[in-house]
């Protein structure tokens, strides 16, 4: 499961960069980034389950990963040079973050992790 989770996370990251951002698929289709957050939570939980069977530890690990990811999104939007670089590189109109988007991202991450935990520990 370790290799599958690593390939899943790497694949999501590559799909996010190339299709979601560079080619603008994500901004044109609202569900794209939402699906990626759900799958990201699923694969992070899968990755962490290789090192522990504790559901609490898996969720704490997901808290750390989610916090760092959302913090990086926020910081990129706050610094003009990084915001301009992202807008220029990925042909974006805006890199602004909102509480609504951040909360939805967090919920989807944890929902994806919960689905993985239910599959792993109940079936």
Phi, psi and omega in degrees: 000337180297311181296317180298318180291322178294315178295323178297313180293316179296319178297317177299318181297315180294316177299319179299312183293307187283306185274315184293315186257306187295314180268002173073018180294319182299308179296333180280336183233104187304329185284344186298306181291330177295316178297322180294322177293319177300309181293326176299314177298319179300310184286329175295316177298320178297316179299311182293331180293345176288342184248346180205150174259004181278120178297321179298316179295321178297314180292324177295320176298320178294324176301315181296312181298316180297316179300313181295320180295311182292325176296318179296320176300315181296314183295322177300319182287338184274335182259122188302318181296314181291322178296315179295320178299313180296317180297316181291312184296318186253014176053046181263148175279325183208150173240016181297144177254159177222156179298321181301313180294317181297315180295319177298318178302315181295315179300315181294321176302312183287329176294317177299318178295319180297320178298317178298315182297318177298315179297314184289314190265343181255342182244000000 
